[in-house]
Amino acid sequence: MINGEYLANMEDILDIYAAPFSGIPRICFDERPCQLIGNVLAPIPAKPNSTKKEHQEYIRNGVCNVLLAYDIDTGQRYLMVTESKTKADYAQFMKWLLDTHYPNASKIQLVQDNFSTHSYGAFYENLPFDEARK
């Protein structure tokens, strides 16, 4: 919600989920940044009736971004890991998803949040015009 105005109607989104398959792929998309962490000390393996012991300190080995698309009708998940969270990463993921897994689809229904990188502009800024329009 921005300035008291809903950007998407929840009922419309629920209608997408509840509708029978119409031949148009329905894809849910989201992404998540992740810390890449390592152990300072090796964990102590679990013993019977006990849990593994780990030290609270860790080494930060950077970050990555996990992009995931979920096909509502087939249950198939498509995943890509990138080093950053940019419009270019988003555009390349969507291009890969459509070219690789939905090459014959003339249209898809995409359910996603309104994060700033998830925009039409991301395609036009990072792909050739004919690819962006597709």
C-alpha positions as CSV (number, residue, x, y, z in Angstrom):
1,M,0.0,0.0,0.0
2,I,1.3,3.5,-0.9
3,N,-0.5,6.6,0.3
4,G,-3.5,4.5,1.3
5,E,-3.9,3.0,-2.1
6,Y,-3.6,-0.7,-2.8
7,L,-1.3,-1.5,-5.7
8,A,-3.0,-4.9,-6.3
9,N,-6.3,-6.3,-5.1
10,M,-5.8,-9.4,-3.0
11,E,-9.0,-10.9,-4.4
12,D,-7.7,-10.6,-7.9
13,I,-4.5,-12.5,-6.9
14,L,-6.6,-15.2,-5.1
15,D,-8.8,-15.4,-8.3
16,I,-5.6,-16.2,-10.3
17,Y,-4.8,-19.1,-7.8
18,A,-8.3,-20.4,-7.8
19,A,-9.0,-20.4,-11.5
20,P,-8.7,-23.6,-13.5
21,F,-5.8,-23.8,-15.9
22,S,-6.6,-21.8,-19.0
23,G,-3.6,-22.7,-21.1
24,I,-1.8,-19.5,-20.0
25,P,1.1,-20.4,-17.6
26,R,0.6,-18.8,-14.1
27,I,4.0,-18.1,-12.5
28,C,4.7,-16.7,-9.0
29,F,8.1,-15.0,-8.6
30,D,10.1,-13.8,-5.7
31,E,13.7,-13.3,-4.7
32,R,15.7,-13.4,-1.5
33,P,19.1,-12.1,-0.5
34,C,21.2,-14.6,1.4
35,Q,24.3,-14.3,3.5
36,L,27.0,-16.8,2.7
37,I,28.5,-17.8,6.0
38,G,31.2,-20.3,7.1
39,N,32.1,-21.8,10.4
40,V,34.9,-20.4,12.6
41,L,35.1,-23.7,14.4
42,A,34.0,-27.1,13.1
43,P,30.6,-28.1,14.5
44,I,30.6,-31.0,17.0
45,P,28.6,-33.9,15.5
46,A,25.4,-34.9,17.2
47,K,25.5,-37.8,19.6
48,P,22.5,-40.1,20.1
49,N,19.7,-38.2,21.9
50,S,21.6,-34.9,21.4
51,T,21.8,-32.1,18.9
52,K,24.8,-30.9,16.9
53,K,26.8,-28.2,18.7
54,E,27.8,-25.1,16.7
55,H,29.7,-22.0,17.7
56,Q,27.9,-18.7,17.5
57,E,30.7,-17.0,15.6
58,Y,30.9,-17.2,11.8
59,I,32.8,-15.9,8.9
60,R,30.9,-13.9,6.4
61,N,31.8,-15.0,2.9
62,G,29.7,-12.5,1.0
63,V,26.1,-12.5,-0.2
64,C,24.0,-13.9,-3.0
65,N,20.5,-13.4,-4.3
66,V,18.2,-16.4,-5.0
67,L,15.5,-15.8,-7.7
68,L,12.7,-18.3,-7.8
69,A,9.7,-18.8,-10.1
70,Y,6.9,-21.3,-9.3
71,D,4.5,-22.6,-11.8
72,I,1.1,-22.8,-10.1
73,D,-0.2,-25.5,-12.5
74,T,2.7,-27.9,-12.6
75,G,4.4,-27.3,-9.3
76,Q,7.7,-26.9,-11.1
77,R,10.2,-24.5,-9.5
78,Y,12.9,-22.6,-11.5
79,L,15.8,-21.2,-9.6
80,M,18.8,-19.0,-10.3
81,V,21.4,-17.7,-7.9
82,T,23.1,-14.3,-8.7
83,E,25.8,-12.3,-7.0
84,S,23.6,-9.2,-6.8
85,K,20.0,-8.0,-6.7
86,T,19.6,-5.7,-9.7
87,K,17.2,-4.9,-12.6
88,A,19.7,-6.7,-14.9
89,D,19.6,-9.9,-12.8
90,Y,15.8,-9.7,-12.8
91,A,15.6,-9.2,-16.6
92,Q,18.1,-11.9,-17.3
93,F,16.2,-14.4,-15.1
94,M,12.9,-13.7,-16.7
95,K,14.4,-14.0,-20.2
96,W,16.0,-17.3,-19.2
97,L,12.8,-18.5,-17.7
98,L,10.7,-17.7,-20.8
99,D,13.3,-18.7,-23.4
100,T,14.1,-22.0,-21.7
101,H,10.9,-23.2,-20.1
102,Y,8.1,-21.4,-21.9
103,P,9.3,-20.8,-25.4
104,N,5.9,-21.4,-27.0
105,A,3.9,-19.3,-24.5
106,S,2.5,-16.2,-26.1
107,K,1.6,-14.9,-22.6
108,I,2.1,-15.7,-19.0
109,Q,0.4,-14.5,-15.8
110,L,3.0,-13.3,-13.4
111,V,2.4,-12.8,-9.7
112,Q,5.2,-10.9,-7.9
113,D,5.7,-8.1,-5.4
114,N,6.3,-4.5,-6.4
115,F,10.1,-4.4,-5.5
116,S,11.8,-1.6,-7.4
117,T,13.7,-4.0,-9.7
118,H,10.5,-5.8,-10.9
119,S,9.5,-3.4,-13.6
120,Y,9.0,-3.2,-17.3
121,G,11.9,-0.7,-17.4
122,A,14.2,-3.5,-16.2
123,F,13.6,-5.3,-19.5
124,Y,14.1,-2.2,-21.7
125,E,17.2,-1.1,-19.8
126,N,18.9,-4.5,-20.0
127,L,17.7,-6.4,-23.1
128,P,17.5,-5.6,-26.8
129,F,14.2,-3.9,-27.6
130,D,12.6,-6.9,-29.4
131,E,13.5,-9.2,-26.4
132,A,12.3,-6.6,-23.9
133,R,8.9,-6.3,-25.6
134,K,8.5,-10.0,-25.7
